[in-house]
Amino acid sequence: MSASDPLFAEREPTPGQHERTGFFERDDAVLAAVTHAPEGAGSGVLICPSLFTEALRNYRREVILARSLASRGIAAQRFHYRGTGNSSECDDMTFEGLCADARFAKDLLDQTTSVARFAYLGTRFGGLVAASLAATSPGAPLVLIEPVLEAARFFKEGLRAKIMSGFRGAGSAGTVAGLMQELEAKGVVDLLGDELEWTLCDSTRETTLVSALGSDPRPILIIQLGADEPVRPDYERLSTTWRDQGCDVEVARVGDRSAWWFMDERDPVGVGALRSQGLEAVDDLTAGIVKWLTAHLGNVSEGAA
């Protein structure tokens, strides 16, 4: 993606809202971020994207979600990790670096709004990042869309998807274990057109959603895609673990199941869908998230829709 991408570029603001796109220096790199700031917002949400193909697949929804939150008087901060999207390249991506980028993005929202209450939202791998930041904000609400419970499992899923797709280079190792050995030896492997770095895998060997969040009680919304599907057993166990810690956990089943690692190559970020449905098209998932966050953050700005 580039800064000229219609989903990234600044648009004409809705009355009472401001949408600011910028490139911000952090250490020796540049972080791309978009702030959706309604007038008088007292609460805000940090939106942590996933990685690789999944970040593109969910991009349209994050844009619409941020604008929908702003229409309810809740500020929203989107960003691209270094080494992804419009941010500058990163030679050695690590989980600590991803979390530092997310923390920097939250600070941008702090600096440009009067937000006093925060919630955190993460999709898939972004759920691990969101949980890590939420751990530093006792009681802050947390929304997790199809969260990854273990970082190591996420990378194995991606490599398995590469093999299933018959993607170039998949046959050089033939198995997930073989590709992991190649990754450790070479430091990087191609993952469906993206680079998976060993430094990222190595830095997340022990990273799980439970360990990332810690034990402070808070409201948590877990979203499973597939309205007609039973709740996944691993999400049931996760909910039980957090409820035992005093968290108020809700598991919502919404929409259709998603093949995260596979995309429509003709329209990878859903630009066509945005244009055909209108930039403010809101699906049931987005509407449900906005409703839940509004209820848990409160303080909808005066005059918000």
N, C-alpha and C positions, 0 to 999 in steps of 0.2 A: 504494500500500500504506500501511497505517497500523500503529501500534504494536499494535493489537488483532488484526492478521493472525495466524492460528494458526501460520504458519511463522516469524514473527518473535518472538512472545511467548516468554518464558521458560517452560520446561516442568519437570516433576518430574525431578530429576536421576537418572541411572543411578548405582547405587552406585559410588563411586570417581571420579565425574565431577562437574563443575560447569559449568553453562551460564549465562553472565551476559550479559544484554541491557542496553545502556545508550545514553545520548545524551551525547556528550562535546563540550565547547567546544573549537574550534580557530579561532584568530584571532577573527573576528567571526561565525562560523558554528557550527553544531552537526552533528556527525557521528554517525550511527547505526551501532552495531557490536555484534556478538555474539561472545563468547569462549567456546570449548569447551575446558575445561581439565581433563584427567584428573589425578589425584594423581600426583605424582612425574614428570611429563613432562620429559624432557631435550631434546626436539626439538619443533619446531612448523612449521606451514605457514600462510602468508598466502594467502588465496583472493581473487583479484582478478576481479570480475565483468565482464561485457561491459556494453554500454550499450543504452538504448532497449528495443525489444521483446525483444531477445536476453537482456537481464538477467532479464526476467520468465520467458522460456521456460526458462532454465536454473536458476531459483531453487530449485525442489524438489531438483534434483540436488545443489546446493551445500549445502543443509541436511543431506541424508543423508550426503554425503561428509564434512562436518565431524564429524558424530556418529560415523561409521564410523572416522575417524581417531582420534577420542578413545577409542573402544573398544579401539584398539590402543596406547594410551598416548601418542599424538602430539597435542599441542595444536593447535587450529585457530582462526584468526581470520577472521571474515567481516565485511563492512562495506558501507555504501552511500556512494558518492561524493556530495559536496555537489551538490545539484541533481537528485538521483535518490532513489528509494525513500523511506525515512523520514528522510533527512538534510534539512537546511534548504536553501532555495533558493540558487541561485548565479547571479548576473547575467551573469558573463562566464566561462563554462567554458573551460578550457584544458587541454592535455595536462600541463603542469607542475602545474596544480592537482590533476588526477587523481592524479598520482604523489605529490604532497604528502599527499593524503588517505590513500593507500595506506601511505605511510611513517608517518603518524600512527597508523594501525591497527596496524602492526607494533610500534610503540612501546608501544601498549596491551598487546599480548601480552607484551612484554618486562617491563612493569611488574607484571603480574599472575601471571607464572609464572617458573620458573627455567630456561626454555628457553635452551639454549646453541647449538643447531644449527638452522638454518632452511632451509626449502625454499620455493619460490614456485610458485604455480599460477595460471594465467590462462586464461580462455575467450574465444575470438574477440578482440575489441578489448582485453579484459582481459589477453591475452597480451603486448601491447605494454607495458602498465603493469607486469606481473609481470617482464618481461625487464629493464625499466629499473631496477627495484629490485634484481633479482638481480645486475645489473652492479656494484652496490656491495658485494656479498658474494661474494668470489672462491671458486669451487668449489661454491657452493650449488646443490643440485639444482633443476631447473626442469621443470615439467609444463605443456604447452601443449595445450589442447583446441581443435581446429579453428582454429588461430591465424590471425590476419590478418597477412599479410606486409607490407602497406603500408597506412598509415592512410588515405591518399587513396582507395584502392580500396574500403575499408570504407564510406565515406560515399557513394560512387557506387553501390555495391550497394544501400544503403538507399533512395536516391532512385529507382533503377531498380525496386525492389520497390514503392515508392509508385505509380509509373506503372502497373506491371503490375496492381496491385490495384484501379485505378480510384478510389483514395482521393480524398476531396474536395480540391480545389485542385490536383490533379496536372495537370489540363489547362491551367492558367494559363501554364505554360511548355512543356509537351509533351514535352520531352527532358531528359535528365540535364544536359546542358550549359546548357539554359535555366534549370533549377532552380538550378544552381550560380551562374549570373549573378544570379538573383533573390535567392539567399542572400547573396551579396556586397553587393548593393545595399541590401537591407532589414536585414541582420544576423541574420535568423532565418527559417527556413521550417518548416512543419509536416511532420514525418516519421512518418507512420502513428500520429498521436496524440501524439507527443512533439515537443519543440522542438529542432531542430538549429541550433546557433549558429555564426555565422561565426568567432567567436573560437576555437572548438575546431578547426574545419577549418584555419584560418590557422596555428594553433600546431603543426599536425602535417604541414605541407606536405612536409617532408623526412624524416618519421619512418618508419622501417622496422624490422622485427623484428631484422635483423642489426645495424643501427646502434645500436638500443636496448640490445642485450645486450653488445656489446663482444667482446673476443677471449679472455677468460679461460676456460681449459678447465673443463668441468663436465659432470656427467651430465644429459642432457636426454631427456625423453619427449615425443614428438609424437603426439597422438592424432587419427586421422582417422576420422570416423564413416562407417560403411559397410563391414562386415566382408567383403563379397563384391566390393568395388570394388578395382581396382589402386591402388597408392600414387600420389597426385597428382604430376605432374611437378614442380610448384613445391615440394612438400615433399621430393621427391628431391633437387632442387638445393639446398634449404636444408640438408638433412642432410649433403650433401657439403661444403658451405661450412663447417659447424661441425665436421665430422670432420677437415677439413684444419687446423682450429685446435686440434685435440687433444681435442675434446669426445667423450664417449661418448654417441652418439645412437641412440635406439631409436624406430622409427615403428610404432605399433600401430594396426591397423584393427579397430574394435569396433562392434557394434550396427548400427543402421540409419542411413541418411543423414537429415539434418535440414534442413528448410526454415526457416532461422533467423529470417527476417524475418516469417514468417506463423505465427499462433497459433490455438489453439482458444479462441474468444471466450467459450465457456460455462465454461471452467475454465482461465484464463490462466496461473496459477502452479501448477497440478497439485494443488490442495488435495484435490479429490475422489480423485485417484489415491493420494495419501498416506493418506487415510482408509480407502480400500478395501484397500490393500495393507499398511497398518501404517506407522507413522512410521519404522521402521527398514528398510523395503524397500530392498534394494541390488541394482542392476543390474550387468551384467557390466563396464560401463565403470567404475563406482565401485569395484567389487571389484578391478579391475586397477590402478587408481590407488593404492589403499590398499596393495596388495601391493608395487608398485614403490617407493613412498615409504618403506614400512617397511624394505625391503631397503637403501635408500640413506641413510636417516637412522639406523636402528638404535635401540638403547636403548629398546626397548619396556618400559614401566613394569611392575614386578612385579605379576602378577595380572591383567594385561590380557588380554582375550579374544584 
